[in-house]
Amino acid sequence: MTIEDLRARIDAIDDQLVSLLNARAACAIEIGRLKRRDALPIFQGDREQAVIRHSRAVTARLGGPLGEEAIARLFERIIDEARRLEAAFEESAEREGGASW
Amino acid sequence: MTIEDLRARIDAIDDQLVSLLNARAACAIEIGRLKRRDALPIFQGDREQAVIRHSRAVTARLGGPLGEEAIARLFERIIDEARRLEAAFEESAEREGGASW
């Protein structure tokens, strides 16, 4: 394959990554909504640690080339963005009396 | 769906994310190999900017919930890990006279 072929493959992978990241974010927002409804704590460090452990185990099973540390760094960022999005939705829900979604 | 259902869905998404991130990293490593073979510059800022623009356009087309800024931050990290991995492979190739992979 040429560099151009490989870049086209990366672009196609990126389409799927963006789609999956959005599907994941939608799940995280819905979890946030259920937690507020049921007055559960929004931040759950044990769940975040489980997500990181899971991602490490998957990359180890696949044999990389991304190592466990690299995947852990990526998932820390993914979790961070999910948390940020949940917080934004929470603020918006509070402002609008929870009626908007 | 319950919180547990949503978490199971996130875990399944994460399996796919880890798999795609590794497929992407393998492409990036192969691009690095071709660049070295053809004595092309390893760092190409215009390509990195194109990747970010592409990811922003895809999330805008999907309508989120991840905004363009959030996706750009995630892809900056993904590119950063790819660059780190390419550098590690390059060092290893130099050390072993380029014969190891």
gemmi code that builds the backbone of each chain (N, CA, C; Angstrom):
import gemmi

chains = {
    "A": [
        ("MET", (0.836, -1.214, 0.000), (0.000, 0.000, 0.000), (0.863, 1.254, 0.000)),
        ("THR", (0.388, 2.277, -0.670), (1.101, 3.556, -0.677), (0.696, 4.387, 0.547)),
        ("ILE", (1.446, 5.469, 0.763), (1.090, 6.392, 1.853), (-0.334, 6.910, 1.649)),
        ("GLU", (-0.685, 7.214, 0.412), (-2.045, 7.727, 0.155), (-3.111, 6.682, 0.492)),
        ("ASP", (-2.855, 5.422, 0.152), (-3.796, 4.338, 0.517), (-3.954, 4.261, 2.034)),
        ("LEU", (-2.822, 4.345, 2.725), (-2.853, 4.222, 4.187), (-3.586, 5.400, 4.809)),
        ("ARG", (-3.407, 6.571, 4.222), (-4.125, 7.750, 4.745), (-5.624, 7.621, 4.508)),
        ("ALA", (-6.004, 7.070, 3.367), (-7.436, 6.854, 3.087), (-8.001, 5.846, 4.095)),
        ("ARG", (-7.203, 4.834, 4.419), (-7.652, 3.858, 5.415), (-7.808, 4.533, 6.785)),
        ("ILE", (-6.845, 5.389, 7.134), (-6.938, 6.119, 8.410), (-8.189, 7.003, 8.424)),
        ("ASP", (-8.460, 7.683, 7.314), (-9.656, 8.544, 7.264), (-10.927, 7.721, 7.483)),
        ("ALA", (-10.968, 6.528, 6.887), (-12.149, 5.661, 7.048), (-12.264, 5.197, 8.505)),
        ("ILE", (-11.124, 4.862, 9.114), (-11.122, 4.488, 10.537), (-11.600, 5.673, 11.375)),
        ("ASP", (-11.140, 6.869, 11.035), (-11.523, 8.053, 11.812), (-13.026, 8.312, 11.741)),
        ("ASP", (-13.634, 8.057, 10.563), (-15.099, 8.174, 10.469), (-15.765, 7.271, 11.511)),
        ("GLN", (-15.265, 6.033, 11.598), (-15.852, 5.094, 12.558), (-15.555, 5.524, 13.993)),
        ("LEU", (-14.342, 6.015, 14.230), (-13.987, 6.468, 15.587), (-14.909, 7.603, 16.030)),
        ("VAL", (-15.120, 8.586, 15.157), (-15.968, 9.730, 15.536), (-17.387, 9.247, 15.820)),
        ("SER", (-17.868, 8.323, 14.993), (-19.217, 7.798, 15.178), (-19.331, 7.047, 16.519)),
        ("LEU", (-18.352, 6.188, 16.803), (-18.375, 5.429, 18.065), (-18.200, 6.341, 19.273)),
        ("LEU", (-17.330, 7.340, 19.150), (-17.122, 8.266, 20.272), (-18.414, 9.021, 20.572)),
        ("ASN", (-19.174, 9.355, 19.537), (-20.446, 10.032, 19.760), (-21.492, 9.083, 20.363)),
        ("ALA", (-21.507, 7.845, 19.896), (-22.441, 6.863, 20.469), (-22.116, 6.652, 21.949)),
        ("ARG", (-20.818, 6.605, 22.247), (-20.367, 6.442, 23.633), (-20.772, 7.646, 24.482)),
        ("ALA", (-20.591, 8.839, 23.919), (-20.945, 10.061, 24.653), (-22.445, 10.105, 24.930)),
        ("ALA", (-23.251, 9.651, 23.969), (-24.710, 9.632, 24.172), (-25.063, 8.693, 25.331)),
        ("CYS", (-24.385, 7.553, 25.415), (-24.603, 6.629, 26.549), (-24.222, 7.301, 27.870)),
        ("ALA", (-23.081, 8.004, 27.865), (-22.613, 8.665, 29.091), (-23.602, 9.736, 29.549)),
        ("ILE", (-24.156, 10.473, 28.595), (-25.137, 11.505, 28.935), (-26.392, 10.864, 29.532)),
        ("GLU", (-26.817, 9.768, 28.950), (-28.010, 9.068, 29.451), (-27.754, 8.512, 30.859)),
        ("ILE", (-26.543, 7.990, 31.083), (-26.191, 7.527, 32.432), (-26.272, 8.698, 33.413)),
        ("GLY", (-25.766, 9.856, 33.007), (-25.821, 11.049, 33.861), (-27.265, 11.417, 34.195)),
        ("ARG", (-28.149, 11.300, 33.199), (-29.560, 11.635, 33.414), (-30.183, 10.667, 34.440)),
        ("LEU", (-29.877, 9.378, 34.270), (-30.428, 8.378, 35.209), (-29.888, 8.591, 36.620)),
        ("LYS", (-28.595, 8.953, 36.712), (-28.011, 9.188, 38.038), (-28.677, 10.377, 38.729)),
        ("ARG", (-28.926, 11.427, 37.965), (-29.597, 12.580, 38.581), (-31.008, 12.217, 39.004)),
        ("ARG", (-31.696, 11.499, 38.127), (-33.074, 11.096, 38.440), (-33.126, 10.292, 39.737)),
        ("ASP", (-32.124, 9.402, 39.894), (-32.124, 8.512, 41.060), (-31.237, 9.044, 42.187)),
        ("ALA", (-30.787, 10.310, 42.063), (-29.958, 10.961, 43.091), (-28.710, 10.140, 43.440)),
        ("LEU", (-28.104, 9.541, 42.398), (-26.848, 8.815, 42.603), (-25.670, 9.779, 42.390)),
        ("PRO", (-24.523, 9.464, 42.996), (-23.369, 10.337, 42.771), (-22.969, 10.339, 41.285)),
        ("ILE", (-22.672, 11.525, 40.747), (-22.333, 11.640, 39.322), (-20.944, 11.054, 39.062)),
        ("PHE", (-20.000, 11.388, 39.910), (-18.638, 10.905, 39.707), (-18.463, 9.562, 40.388)),
        ("GLN", (-18.053, 8.559, 39.625), (-17.812, 7.241, 40.221), (-16.458, 6.730, 39.769)),
        ("GLY", (-15.460, 7.017, 40.625), (-14.078, 6.700, 40.285), (-13.841, 5.223, 40.033)),
        ("ASP", (-14.604, 4.361, 40.723), (-14.389, 2.920, 40.527), (-14.787, 2.493, 39.117)),
        ("ARG", (-15.869, 3.084, 38.607), (-16.298, 2.779, 37.238), (-15.236, 3.282, 36.240)),
        ("GLU", (-14.698, 4.463, 36.480), (-13.679, 4.998, 35.565), (-12.444, 4.096, 35.558)),
        ("GLN", (-12.065, 3.620, 36.725), (-10.922, 2.707, 36.795), (-11.213, 1.395, 36.067)),
        ("ALA", (-12.467, 0.938, 36.170), (-12.850, -0.302, 35.474), (-12.770, -0.116, 33.960)),
        ("VAL", (-13.163, 1.075, 33.484), (-13.101, 1.369, 32.043), (-11.645, 1.342, 31.565)),
        ("ILE", (-10.767, 1.948, 32.343), (-9.335, 1.968, 31.973), (-8.783, 0.534, 31.971)),
        ("ARG", (-9.097, -0.220, 33.022), (-8.616, -1.614, 33.083), (-9.105, -2.416, 31.884)),
        ("HIS", (-10.381, -2.209, 31.527), (-10.964, -2.917, 30.386), (-10.202, -2.577, 29.098)),
        ("SER", (-9.943, -1.289, 28.878), (-9.257, -0.878, 27.642), (-7.832, -1.447, 27.600)),
        ("ARG", (-7.167, -1.471, 28.750), (-5.821, -2.062, 28.824), (-5.869, -3.548, 28.470)),
        ("ALA", (-6.863, -4.250, 29.018), (-6.961, -5.696, 28.779), (-7.209, -5.981, 27.303)),
        ("VAL", (-8.056, -5.130, 26.663), (-8.370, -5.371, 25.240), (-7.127, -5.168, 24.385)),
        ("THR", (-6.357, -4.092, 24.634), (-5.178, -3.855, 23.791), (-4.111, -4.922, 24.061)),
        ("ALA", (-4.021, -5.396, 25.300), (-3.065, -6.467, 25.605), (-3.447, -7.740, 24.853)),
        ("ARG", (-4.763, -8.019, 24.814), (-5.239, -9.221, 24.115), (-4.972, -9.115, 22.620)),
        ("LEU", (-5.155, -7.894, 22.070), (-4.919, -7.691, 20.636), (-3.423, -7.685, 20.316)),
        ("GLY", (-2.600, -7.440, 21.325), (-1.156, -7.383, 21.092), (-0.685, -6.071, 20.466)),
        ("GLY", (-1.443, -4.987, 20.669), (-1.038, -3.668, 20.202), (-1.315, -3.473, 18.714)),
        ("PRO", (-0.574, -2.563, 18.061), (0.698, -1.975, 18.496), (0.596, -0.934, 19.610)),
        ("LEU", (-0.601, -0.461, 19.944), (-0.698, 0.488, 21.059), (-0.545, -0.277, 22.370)),
        ("GLY", (0.371, 0.171, 23.191), (0.599, -0.466, 24.479), (-0.464, -0.078, 25.488)),
        ("GLU", (-0.423, -0.719, 26.638), (-1.417, -0.445, 27.675), (-1.357, 0.997, 28.163)),
        ("GLU", (-0.133, 1.542, 28.275), (-0.024, 2.921, 28.769), (-0.630, 3.908, 27.771)),
        ("ALA", (-0.364, 3.681, 26.490), (-0.905, 4.569, 25.451), (-2.434, 4.509, 25.451)),
        ("ILE", (-2.989, 3.295, 25.537), (-4.452, 3.147, 25.548), (-5.033, 3.776, 26.815)),
        ("ALA", (-4.352, 3.614, 27.936), (-4.842, 4.215, 29.184), (-4.885, 5.741, 29.045)),
        ("ARG", (-3.825, 6.323, 28.444), (-3.828, 7.785, 28.241), (-4.989, 8.212, 27.355)),
        ("LEU", (-5.255, 7.453, 26.282), (-6.359, 7.797, 25.377), (-7.706, 7.697, 26.090)),
        ("PHE", (-7.897, 6.652, 26.875), (-9.184, 6.495, 27.555), (-9.353, 7.490, 28.701)),
        ("GLU", (-8.261, 7.922, 29.297), (-8.390, 8.999, 30.296), (-8.961, 10.250, 29.632)),
        ("ARG", (-8.508, 10.518, 28.414), (-9.010, 11.680, 27.680), (-10.470, 11.472, 27.280)),
        ("ILE", (-10.808, 10.270, 26.815), (-12.188, 9.968, 26.414), (-13.135, 10.129, 27.611)),
        ("ILE", (-12.717, 9.612, 28.759), (-13.526, 9.732, 29.977), (-13.646, 11.202, 30.387)),
        ("ASP", (-12.548, 11.932, 30.245), (-12.539, 13.348, 30.593), (-13.552, 14.126, 29.744)),
        ("GLU", (-13.597, 13.813, 28.452), (-14.559, 14.506, 27.574), (-15.991, 14.107, 27.926)),
        ("ALA", (-16.199, 12.844, 28.287), (-17.539, 12.395, 28.680), (-17.983, 13.141, 29.937)),
        ("ARG", (-17.046, 13.300, 30.885), (-17.351, 13.978, 32.144), (-17.702, 15.449, 31.878)),
        ("ARG", (-16.919, 16.049, 30.991), (-17.140, 17.443, 30.637), (-18.532, 17.631, 30.016)),
        ("LEU", (-18.887, 16.688, 29.134), (-20.180, 16.747, 28.443), (-21.329, 16.536, 29.436)),
        ("GLU", (-21.156, 15.568, 30.339), (-22.177, 15.324, 31.365), (-22.384, 16.574, 32.214)),
        ("ALA", (-21.269, 17.234, 32.561), (-21.366, 18.439, 33.396), (-22.111, 19.536, 32.648)),
        ("ALA", (-21.845, 19.675, 31.360), (-22.518, 20.701, 30.559), (-24.014, 20.414, 30.492)),
        ("PHE", (-24.372, 19.120, 30.302), (-25.788, 18.761, 30.246), (-26.452, 18.982, 31.595)),
        ("GLU", (-25.701, 18.689, 32.661), (-26.250, 18.858, 33.999), (-26.570, 20.328, 34.264)),
        ("GLU", (-25.611, 21.192, 33.924), (-25.847, 22.632, 34.098), (-27.071, 23.075, 33.320)),
        ("SER", (-27.153, 22.597, 32.095), (-28.273, 22.987, 31.248), (-29.599, 22.450, 31.828)),
        ("ALA", (-29.562, 21.234, 32.376), (-30.765, 20.649, 32.978), (-31.194, 21.443, 34.203)),
        ("GLU", (-30.193, 21.855, 35.000), (-30.516, 22.631, 36.200), (-31.108, 23.985, 35.826)),
        ("ARG", (-30.509, 24.593, 34.798), (-30.977, 25.897, 34.379), (-32.421, 25.833, 33.885)),
        ("GLU", (-32.730, 24.718, 33.214), (-34.056, 24.622, 32.596), (-34.985, 23.731, 33.403)),
        ("GLY", (-34.644, 23.529, 34.661), (-35.515, 22.758, 35.548), (-35.602, 21.289, 35.180)),
        ("GLY", (-34.590, 20.806, 34.444), (-34.546, 19.370, 34.144), (-35.558, 18.953, 33.100)),
        ("ALA", (-36.243, 19.916, 32.493), (-37.328, 19.549, 31.597), (-36.892, 19.407, 30.130)),
        ("SER", (-35.664, 19.797, 29.847), (-35.298, 19.918, 28.431), (-34.873, 18.618, 27.765)),
        ("TRP", (-34.591, 17.572, 28.538), (-34.219, 16.326, 27.856), (-34.453, 15.117, 28.722)),
    ],
    "B": [
        ("MET", (-33.422, 1.829, 29.113), (-32.213, 1.075, 29.508), (-31.748, 1.479, 30.896)),
        ("THR", (-31.234, 0.516, 31.616), (-30.692, 0.804, 32.946), (-29.240, 1.282, 32.817)),
        ("ILE", (-28.710, 1.784, 33.931), (-27.295, 2.192, 33.951), (-26.411, 1.002, 33.588)),
        ("GLU", (-26.762, -0.169, 34.091), (-25.939, -1.354, 33.776), (-25.972, -1.691, 32.293)),
        ("ASP", (-27.148, -1.566, 31.672), (-27.256, -1.793, 30.216), (-26.371, -0.804, 29.456)),
        ("LEU", (-26.433, 0.446, 29.900), (-25.663, 1.495, 29.198), (-24.166, 1.266, 29.362)),
        ("ARG", (-23.790, 0.796, 30.551), (-22.360, 0.506, 30.770), (-21.906, -0.673, 29.920)),
        ("ALA", (-22.778, -1.671, 29.768), (-22.434, -2.815, 28.911), (-22.278, -2.336, 27.467)),
        ("ARG", (-23.148, -1.401, 27.056), (-23.041, -0.851, 25.703), (-21.725, -0.083, 25.541)),
        ("ILE", (-21.370, 0.705, 26.569), (-20.097, 1.453, 26.520), (-18.923, 0.474, 26.446)),
        ("ASP", (-18.968, -0.617, 27.214), (-17.871, -1.593, 27.164), (-17.727, -2.181, 25.756)),
        ("ALA", (-18.870, -2.464, 25.118), (-18.822, -3.025, 23.757), (-18.254, -1.994, 22.782)),
        ("ILE", (-18.650, -0.723, 22.959), (-18.096, 0.358, 22.118), (-16.587, 0.457, 22.353)),
        ("ASP", (-16.181, 0.338, 23.609), (-14.755, 0.463, 23.934), (-13.934, -0.659, 23.286)),
        ("ASP", (-14.503, -1.872, 23.214), (-13.813, -2.958, 22.500), (-13.523, -2.536, 21.064)),
        ("GLN", (-14.542, -1.955, 20.424), (-14.371, -1.524, 19.024), (-13.388, -0.367, 18.932)),
        ("LEU", (-13.462, 0.571, 19.889), (-12.541, 1.721, 19.871), (-11.092, 1.246, 19.977)),
        ("VAL", (-10.835, 0.321, 20.910), (-9.453, -0.152, 21.092), (-8.974, -0.851, 19.817)),
        ("SER", (-9.852, -1.626, 19.218), (-9.495, -2.338, 17.991), (-9.192, -1.345, 16.856)),
        ("LEU", (-10.048, -0.351, 16.684), (-9.838, 0.650, 15.622), (-8.597, 1.496, 15.891)),
        ("LEU", (-8.390, 1.858, 17.156), (-7.202, 2.671, 17.488), (-5.932, 1.888, 17.176)),
        ("ASN", (-5.957, 0.577, 17.396), (-4.787, -0.236, 17.063), (-4.613, -0.386, 15.554)),
        ("ALA", (-5.716, -0.542, 14.830), (-5.636, -0.622, 13.361), (-5.076, 0.690, 12.809)),
        ("ARG", (-5.533, 1.802, 13.402), (-5.054, 3.125, 12.987), (-3.560, 3.274, 13.272)),
        ("ALA", (-3.144, 2.820, 14.453), (-1.735, 2.932, 14.837), (-0.863, 2.095, 13.897)),
        ("ALA", (-1.365, 0.921, 13.504), (-0.604, 0.072, 12.571), (-0.415, 0.802, 11.237)),
        ("CYS", (-1.451, 1.499, 10.774), (-1.334, 2.291, 9.532), (-0.293, 3.395, 9.709)),
        ("ALA", (-0.328, 4.075, 10.856), (0.609, 5.184, 11.105), (2.052, 4.668, 11.122)),
        ("ILE", (2.260, 3.500, 11.702), (3.607, 2.913, 11.750), (4.078, 2.579, 10.333)),
        ("GLU", (3.172, 2.031, 9.539), (3.530, 1.680, 8.160), (3.834, 2.947, 7.348)),
        ("ILE", (3.069, 4.009, 7.578), (3.366, 5.290, 6.901), (4.758, 5.766, 7.306)),
        ("GLY", (5.080, 5.653, 8.590), (6.415, 6.056, 9.061), (7.516, 5.259, 8.358)),
        ("ARG", (7.256, 3.952, 8.178), (8.245, 3.087, 7.512), (8.447, 3.531, 6.063)),
        ("LEU", (7.340, 3.821, 5.378), (7.448, 4.252, 3.976), (8.157, 5.603, 3.866)),
        ("LYS", (7.868, 6.488, 4.829), (8.520, 7.810, 4.803), (10.025, 7.682, 4.983)),
        ("ARG", (10.417, 6.821, 5.906), (11.867, 6.630, 6.106), (12.505, 6.010, 4.870)),
        ("ARG", (11.831, 5.018, 4.299), (12.351, 4.351, 3.101), (12.566, 5.360, 1.971)),
        ("ASP", (11.595, 6.307, 1.842), (11.653, 7.279, 0.748), (12.264, 8.601, 1.179)),
        ("ALA", (12.848, 8.625, 2.397), (13.511, 9.821, 2.927), (12.595, 11.049, 2.914)),
        ("LEU", (11.308, 10.810, 3.248), (10.352, 11.916, 3.367), (10.370, 12.435, 4.801)),
        ("PRO", (9.972, 13.709, 4.996), (9.921, 14.209, 6.379), (8.892, 13.416, 7.196)),
        ("ILE", (9.256, 13.057, 8.434), (8.372, 12.262, 9.289), (7.190, 13.101, 9.793)),
        ("PHE", (7.481, 14.292, 10.228), (6.424, 15.157, 10.753), (5.809, 15.973, 9.628)),
        ("GLN", (4.499, 15.834, 9.430), (3.835, 16.622, 8.390), (2.615, 17.300, 8.994)),
        ("GLY", (2.837, 18.556, 9.414), (1.806, 19.306, 10.123), (0.548, 19.506, 9.302)),
        ("ASP", (0.696, 19.612, 7.976), (-0.500, 19.823, 7.148), (-1.406, 18.593, 7.178)),
        ("ARG", (-0.809, 17.402, 7.183), (-1.614, 16.182, 7.272), (-2.313, 16.109, 8.633)),
        ("GLU", (-1.610, 16.482, 9.690), (-2.227, 16.432, 11.017), (-3.411, 17.409, 11.088)),
        ("GLN", (-3.233, 18.577, 10.487), (-4.340, 19.546, 10.466), (-5.519, 19.003, 9.661)),
        ("ALA", (-5.212, 18.305, 8.564), (-6.288, 17.725, 7.735), (-7.060, 16.659, 8.517)),
        ("VAL", (-6.348, 15.880, 9.336), (-6.997, 14.842, 10.155), (-7.950, 15.497, 11.168)),
        ("ILE", (-7.479, 16.563, 11.795), (-8.330, 17.274, 12.767), (-9.568, 17.871, 12.067)),
        ("ARG", (-9.330, 18.499, 10.924), (-10.462, 19.092, 10.182), (-11.482, 18.019, 9.812)),
        ("HIS", (-10.965, 16.872, 9.370), (-11.839, 15.757, 8.981), (-12.690, 15.305, 10.172)),
        ("SER", (-12.054, 15.141, 11.332), (-12.790, 14.657, 12.510), (-13.846, 15.680, 12.944)),
        ("ARG", (-13.501, 16.958, 12.834), (-14.479, 18.009, 13.158), (-15.680, 17.952, 12.212)),
        ("ALA", (-15.395, 17.772, 10.930), (-16.474, 17.744, 9.928), (-17.394, 16.547, 10.178)),
        ("VAL", (-16.820, 15.392, 10.547), (-17.646, 14.196, 10.756), (-18.564, 14.408, 11.964)),
        ("THR", (-18.028, 14.944, 13.061), (-18.885, 15.118, 14.248), (-19.944, 16.190, 13.994)),
        ("ALA", (-19.596, 17.213, 13.207), (-20.587, 18.245, 12.870), (-21.713, 17.629, 12.042)),
        ("ARG", (-21.338, 16.746, 11.104), (-22.343, 16.099, 10.252), (-23.248, 15.192, 11.084)),
        ("LEU", (-22.652, 14.496, 12.067), (-23.440, 13.603, 12.928), (-24.296, 14.387, 13.917)),
        ("GLY", (-23.934, 15.638, 14.163), (-24.685, 16.453, 15.121), (-24.357, 16.135, 16.572)),
        ("GLY", (-23.175, 15.609, 16.819), (-22.723, 15.357, 18.192), (-23.291, 14.083, 18.773)),
        ("PRO", (-23.390, 13.976, 20.116), (-23.304, 15.064, 21.104), (-21.903, 15.647, 21.335)),
        ("LEU", (-20.843, 14.992, 20.846), (-19.509, 15.584, 21.022), (-19.347, 16.739, 20.044)),
        ("GLY", (-18.992, 17.891, 20.559), (-18.790, 19.060, 19.717), (-17.453, 18.993, 18.983)),
        ("GLU", (-17.263, 19.933, 18.090), (-16.026, 19.954, 17.303), (-14.792, 20.136, 18.173)),
        ("GLU", (-14.904, 20.963, 19.211), (-13.733, 21.199, 20.075), (-13.356, 19.922, 20.831)),
        ("ALA", (-14.367, 19.212, 21.319), (-14.112, 17.969, 22.063), (-13.458, 16.937, 21.140)),
        ("ILE", (-13.976, 16.789, 19.934), (-13.413, 15.827, 18.977), (-11.994, 16.244, 18.593)),
        ("ALA", (-11.775, 17.541, 18.410), (-10.428, 18.009, 18.065), (-9.445, 17.667, 19.187)),
        ("ARG", (-9.868, 17.858, 20.444), (-8.987, 17.506, 21.572), (-8.675, 16.003, 21.567)),
        ("LEU", (-9.690, 15.189, 21.301), (-9.471, 13.735, 21.281), (-8.520, 13.341, 20.152)),
        ("PHE", (-8.703, 13.927, 18.987), (-7.840, 13.552, 17.863), (-6.427, 14.108, 18.021)),
        ("GLU", (-6.294, 15.227, 18.709), (-4.921, 15.699, 19.007), (-4.191, 14.643, 19.839)),
        ("ARG", (-4.912, 14.038, 20.769), (-4.301, 12.999, 21.608), (-4.010, 11.735, 20.789)),
        ("ILE", (-4.947, 11.364, 19.925), (-4.751, 10.169, 19.080), (-3.524, 10.359, 18.178)),
        ("ILE", (-3.409, 11.542, 17.580), (-2.259, 11.849, 16.714), (-0.971, 11.837, 17.539)),
        ("ASP", (-1.063, 12.377, 18.740), (0.101, 12.430, 19.624), (0.600, 11.019, 19.937)),
        ("GLU", (-0.318, 10.103, 20.209), (0.082, 8.720, 20.508), (0.666, 8.048, 19.259)),
        ("ALA", (0.104, 8.356, 18.096), (0.627, 7.794, 16.844), (2.058, 8.281, 16.622)),
        ("ARG", (2.277, 9.570, 16.894), (3.604, 10.167, 16.700), (4.620, 9.523, 17.654)),
        ("ARG", (4.167, 9.313, 18.892), (5.018, 8.704, 19.904), (5.419, 7.279, 19.488)),
        ("LEU", (4.446, 6.563, 18.961), (4.670, 5.178, 18.545), (5.617, 5.137, 17.336)),
        ("GLU", (5.382, 6.039, 16.372), (6.264, 6.115, 15.200), (7.698, 6.385, 15.630)),
        ("ALA", (7.851, 7.310, 16.593), (9.195, 7.657, 17.072), (9.855, 6.444, 17.725)),
        ("ALA", (9.092, 5.685, 18.497), (9.635, 4.497, 19.168), (10.078, 3.461, 18.130)),
        ("PHE", (9.249, 3.286, 17.070), (9.610, 2.329, 16.025), (10.838, 2.808, 15.262)),
        ("GLU", (10.903, 4.116, 15.061), (12.036, 4.678, 14.335), (13.336, 4.447, 15.099)),
        ("GLU", (13.301, 4.718, 16.401), (14.493, 4.479, 17.228), (14.910, 3.018, 17.154)),
        ("SER", (13.914, 2.147, 17.253), (14.212, 0.712, 17.229), (14.775, 0.311, 15.863)),
        ("ALA", (14.246, 0.917, 14.788), (14.737, 0.606, 13.441), (16.179, 1.076, 13.276)),
        ("GLU", (16.474, 2.273, 13.818), (17.831, 2.804, 13.708), (18.823, 1.940, 14.476)),
        ("ARG", (18.386, 1.515, 15.677), (19.245, 0.715, 16.526), (19.572, -0.618, 15.862)),
        ("GLU", (18.564, -1.143, 15.151), (18.743, -2.481, 14.583), (18.995, -2.415, 13.077)),
        ("GLY", (19.438, -1.260, 12.610), (19.786, -1.117, 11.202), (18.607, -1.257, 10.258)),
        ("GLY", (17.415, -1.019, 10.777), (16.241, -1.013, 9.909), (15.803, -2.401, 9.485)),
        ("ALA", (16.435, -3.422, 10.018), (16.158, -4.776, 9.518), (15.062, -5.492, 10.297)),
        ("SER", (14.631, -4.888, 11.428), (13.791, -5.681, 12.325), (12.311, -5.700, 11.958)),
        ("TRP", (11.888, -4.804, 11.070), (10.447, -4.877, 10.758), (10.139, -4.353, 9.364)),
    ],
}
model = gemmi.Model(1)
for chain_id, residues in chains.items():
    chain = gemmi.Chain(chain_id)
    for i, (resn, *xyz) in enumerate(residues, 1):
        res = gemmi.Residue()
        res.name, res.seqid = resn, gemmi.SeqId(i, " ")
        for name, pos in zip(("N", "CA", "C"), xyz):
            atom = gemmi.Atom()
            atom.name, atom.element = name, gemmi.Element(name[0])
            atom.pos, atom.b_iso = gemmi.Position(*pos), 0.0
            res.add_atom(atom)
        chain.add_residue(res)
    model.add_chain(chain)
structure = gemmi.Structure()
structure.add_model(model)
structure.setup_entities()
